[in-house]
């Protein structure tokens, strides 16, 4: 089933249900040309089958037979003052009966606002504390490692949390782990909506818009070259349009591009590194301002 909303002004909306080649399917909803979101997408899938041995090895699957279900959300705002955002939660079952949860969320500001970055991490840390006091301390560095472009030697944004293979029976019961990933989805919606509302009407210049397009290019590089979810979907015959809905609508690449030293763009570039303690290091800086 494929449905496209008649244009209201410039806004375009797609809602598509699709079938997987080996079993199951999913539903994808995408909006484009909105006043706030230039492009945004939500995708749900529940698929099963048997992947190639090579794909199974790359994804550390103990059995090439699988059932996989998950929800992914990616938002690309029109304004460079509103961050790009991403959230994914998923559940896997291998053919041998082993089952686990994974997921994560991160924020990619075009211009890093230290106060908002700290607040964003505080919201995530509070949710983690409700389920396991070790989660944030474990999953925040994991996000730093995962959402990293080694060929650029920079993080995609200010991170968040990332976790994989929270194994049912080993890391908690199904009910406990499912409750955690549900709360990850809830905190993503609350936190990102708050930042979006705070920033959506801020003025911006052509220079800031150009920097946004450059940063979107880095986002696309990560999704196409590094992201494991993208590789899994493409290597198991998933629907290409749904898998690549995370890509931004417009990007720019410039040869040997570097921001001007001391500029706001350079200030953001300095934050794009692993190991920033957004809860304390940034808190001290904000207190001194």
C-alpha positions as CSV (number, residue, x, y, z in Angstrom):
1,X,0.0,0.0,0.0
2,X,1.3,3.4,-0.9
3,X,-0.4,6.7,0.0
4,X,0.7,10.3,-0.6
5,X,-1.1,13.2,1.0
6,X,-2.3,15.9,-1.4
7,X,0.0,18.9,-1.1
8,X,-1.0,21.4,1.5
9,X,1.2,24.3,0.5
10,X,4.5,22.6,0.0
11,X,4.2,19.9,2.6
12,X,4.4,16.3,1.4
13,X,3.5,13.2,3.4
14,X,4.1,9.6,2.5
15,X,2.7,6.5,4.2
16,X,3.8,3.2,2.8
17,X,3.3,-0.4,3.9
18,X,5.8,-2.8,2.4
19,X,6.6,-6.5,2.3
20,X,10.0,-8.1,3.0
21,X,11.4,-10.5,0.4
22,X,11.7,-13.4,2.9
23,X,8.9,-12.6,5.4
24,X,7.2,-9.9,7.2
25,X,7.4,-6.2,6.3
26,X,6.9,-2.8,7.7
27,X,5.5,0.7,7.5
28,X,7.3,4.0,6.7
29,X,6.0,7.5,7.2
30,X,7.9,10.5,5.8
31,X,7.2,14.2,5.6
32,X,9.1,16.7,3.5
33,X,9.1,20.4,3.0
34,X,7.5,21.2,6.4
35,X,7.8,24.6,8.1
36,X,10.1,23.1,10.8
37,X,11.1,19.8,9.4
38,X,12.6,19.8,5.9
39,X,12.5,16.0,6.1
40,X,11.4,13.6,8.8
41,X,10.8,9.9,8.9
42,X,9.5,7.1,11.1
43,X,10.0,3.5,10.1
44,X,8.7,0.3,11.7
45,X,9.7,-3.1,10.6
46,X,9.2,-6.8,11.6
47,X,11.0,-9.1,9.3
48,X,12.3,-12.7,9.3
49,X,14.3,-15.0,7.1
50,X,17.9,-16.2,6.6
51,X,20.8,-13.9,5.9
52,X,24.0,-14.8,4.1
53,X,26.8,-16.3,6.2
54,X,28.9,-13.3,5.5
55,X,26.2,-10.9,6.7
56,X,25.7,-13.0,9.8
57,X,29.4,-12.9,10.7
58,X,29.5,-9.1,10.2
59,X,26.6,-8.6,12.5
60,X,27.8,-11.2,15.1
61,X,24.7,-13.3,14.6
62,X,25.1,-16.8,16.2
63,X,22.6,-18.2,13.6
64,X,21.9,-16.9,10.2
65,X,18.1,-17.4,10.7
66,X,16.6,-14.3,12.3
67,X,13.6,-12.3,13.4
68,X,14.1,-8.6,13.7
69,X,11.8,-5.8,14.6
70,X,12.4,-2.2,15.4
71,X,11.5,1.5,15.1
72,X,13.7,4.2,13.7
73,X,13.2,8.0,13.7
74,X,15.3,10.6,12.0
75,X,14.5,14.3,11.8
76,X,16.2,16.9,9.5
77,X,15.0,20.4,10.5
78,X,14.9,23.3,8.0
79,X,16.7,25.7,10.4
80,X,20.4,25.2,11.2
81,X,19.5,26.3,14.7
82,X,17.5,23.1,15.3
83,X,19.6,19.9,15.7
84,X,19.3,16.8,13.6
85,X,18.0,14.0,15.8
86,X,18.0,10.2,15.6
87,X,16.5,7.3,17.7
88,X,16.3,3.6,17.1
89,X,15.2,0.7,19.2
90,X,15.2,-2.9,18.0
91,X,14.7,-6.5,19.1
92,X,16.5,-9.6,17.5
93,X,15.9,-13.3,17.8
94,X,18.5,-15.6,16.2
95,X,17.6,-19.1,14.9
96,X,19.1,-20.7,18.0
97,X,16.7,-19.0,20.3
98,X,19.1,-16.3,21.6
99,X,17.3,-12.9,21.8
100,X,18.4,-9.4,22.6
101,X,17.5,-5.7,22.5
102,X,19.5,-2.8,21.1
103,X,19.1,0.8,20.3
104,X,20.2,4.3,21.0
105,X,19.6,8.0,20.4
106,X,21.8,10.9,19.6
107,X,21.7,14.6,18.8
108,X,23.5,16.4,16.0
109,X,23.5,20.1,16.5
110,X,24.7,22.3,13.7
111,X,25.8,24.8,16.3
112,X,26.4,23.2,19.8
113,X,24.6,25.0,22.6
114,X,26.4,23.8,25.7
115,X,23.3,24.4,28.0
116,X,21.0,22.4,25.8
117,X,23.6,19.6,25.3
118,X,24.0,19.2,29.1
119,X,20.2,19.2,29.6
120,X,19.8,16.6,26.8
121,X,22.2,14.3,28.5
122,X,20.6,14.9,31.9
123,X,17.3,13.7,30.5
124,X,18.9,10.5,29.2
125,X,20.8,9.9,32.4
126,X,17.7,10.1,34.5
127,X,15.9,7.5,32.4
128,X,18.9,5.2,32.6
129,X,19.0,5.6,36.4
130,X,15.4,4.4,36.6
131,X,16.4,1.0,35.1
132,X,20.1,0.4,36.0
133,X,22.5,2.8,37.7
134,X,25.3,1.6,35.4
135,X,23.5,2.1,32.1
136,X,24.4,5.7,31.3
137,X,28.0,5.3,32.3
138,X,28.2,2.2,30.0
139,X,26.1,3.4,27.1
140,X,27.3,7.1,26.8
141,X,30.9,6.1,25.9
142,X,29.5,3.4,23.6
143,X,27.6,6.2,21.7
144,X,30.8,8.2,21.5
145,X,32.5,5.2,19.9
146,X,29.6,4.2,17.6
147,X,28.6,7.7,16.3
148,X,32.1,8.4,15.2
149,X,33.6,9.1,11.8
150,X,37.1,7.7,11.9
151,X,38.0,9.1,8.5
152,X,37.1,12.6,9.8
153,X,38.3,11.9,13.4
154,X,35.2,13.5,14.7
155,X,31.9,12.5,16.3
156,X,28.6,12.9,14.5
157,X,27.3,15.3,17.1
158,X,27.1,15.4,20.9
159,X,26.1,11.8,21.2
160,X,23.6,10.3,23.6
161,X,23.5,6.6,24.4
162,X,24.0,3.4,22.3
163,X,23.6,-0.2,23.4
164,X,23.5,-3.5,21.7
165,X,22.9,-7.1,22.7
166,X,21.1,-6.6,25.9
167,X,20.5,-10.3,26.1
168,X,17.2,-11.7,27.5
169,X,18.0,-13.8,30.5
170,X,21.5,-12.5,30.9
171,X,21.0,-8.8,31.2
172,X,17.5,-8.9,32.4
173,X,14.1,-10.4,31.7
174,X,12.2,-9.7,28.5
175,X,9.8,-7.4,30.4
176,X,12.6,-5.4,32.1
177,X,14.6,-4.8,28.9
178,X,11.5,-4.0,26.9
179,X,10.5,-1.4,29.5
180,X,13.9,0.2,29.1
181,X,13.7,0.5,25.3
182,X,10.2,1.9,25.6
183,X,11.5,4.6,28.0
184,X,14.3,5.4,25.6
185,X,11.7,6.1,22.9
186,X,9.7,8.3,25.4
187,X,12.6,10.4,26.5
188,X,13.7,10.9,22.9
189,X,10.3,12.4,22.1
190,X,10.1,14.6,25.1
191,X,13.7,15.9,24.9
192,X,13.9,16.6,21.2
193,X,10.4,18.2,21.1
194,X,11.6,20.6,23.8
195,X,14.7,21.6,22.0
196,X,12.8,22.0,18.7
197,X,10.3,24.3,20.3
198,X,13.1,26.4,21.9
199,X,15.0,26.8,18.7
200,X,12.6,26.7,15.8
201,X,12.0,30.4,15.5
202,X,15.6,31.6,16.0
203,X,16.9,33.7,13.1
204,X,19.7,32.4,11.0
205,X,21.9,33.6,8.1
206,X,23.0,32.2,4.8
207,X,26.4,31.4,6.3
208,X,24.7,29.3,9.0
209,X,22.6,27.5,6.4
210,X,25.7,26.7,4.4
211,X,27.3,25.2,7.5
212,X,24.2,23.1,8.0
213,X,24.6,21.6,4.6
214,X,28.2,20.8,5.3
215,X,27.3,19.1,8.6
216,X,24.5,17.2,6.8
217,X,27.2,15.8,4.5
218,X,29.0,14.3,7.5
219,X,25.7,12.8,8.6
220,X,25.3,11.2,5.3
221,X,28.8,9.9,5.3
222,X,28.2,8.1,8.6
223,X,24.9,6.6,7.6
224,X,26.2,5.2,4.3
225,X,29.7,4.2,5.3
226,X,29.5,3.2,9.0
227,X,26.0,2.6,10.3
228,X,25.3,-1.1,11.0
229,X,21.6,-0.8,10.7
230,X,21.9,0.5,7.2
231,X,24.2,-2.4,6.3
232,X,21.9,-4.9,7.9
233,X,18.9,-3.6,6.0
234,X,20.6,-3.5,2.6
235,X,22.3,-6.9,3.0
236,X,19.1,-8.7,4.1
237,X,17.0,-7.4,1.2
238,X,15.2,-4.6,3.1
239,X,13.3,-1.9,1.3
240,X,15.8,0.6,0.1
241,X,13.6,3.7,0.3
242,X,12.8,3.0,4.0
243,X,16.5,2.1,4.9
244,X,17.8,5.4,3.3
245,X,15.0,7.6,4.6
246,X,17.6,8.8,7.2
247,X,19.5,10.7,4.6
248,X,19.2,14.5,4.6
249,X,17.3,16.1,1.7
250,X,20.2,18.5,0.7
251,X,23.9,18.4,1.5
252,X,27.1,20.0,0.4
253,X,30.7,18.8,0.2
254,X,33.6,21.2,-0.3
255,X,37.2,20.1,-1.0
256,X,39.5,20.6,2.0
257,X,36.9,22.6,3.9
258,X,37.8,23.9,7.4
259,X,35.9,26.4,9.5
260,X,37.5,29.7,10.1
261,X,39.5,29.7,13.4
262,X,37.6,31.3,16.2
263,X,34.3,31.3,14.4
264,X,31.1,29.8,15.8
265,X,31.5,27.0,13.3
266,X,35.0,26.3,14.7
267,X,33.6,26.3,18.2
268,X,31.1,23.6,17.3
269,X,33.9,21.6,15.6
270,X,35.9,21.6,18.8
271,X,33.0,19.8,20.6
272,X,32.9,17.0,18.1
273,X,35.1,14.6,20.0
274,X,34.9,11.5,22.1
275,X,34.8,11.6,25.9
276,X,33.1,15.0,26.6
277,X,31.5,14.7,30.0
278,X,28.4,16.7,29.3
279,X,27.1,16.3,32.8
280,X,30.0,17.8,34.7
281,X,32.7,19.3,32.3
282,X,30.1,21.3,30.5
283,X,28.3,22.1,33.7
284,X,31.4,23.8,35.0
285,X,31.8,25.8,31.8
286,X,28.2,27.0,31.8
287,X,28.5,27.9,35.5
288,X,31.5,30.1,34.7
289,X,29.7,32.0,31.9
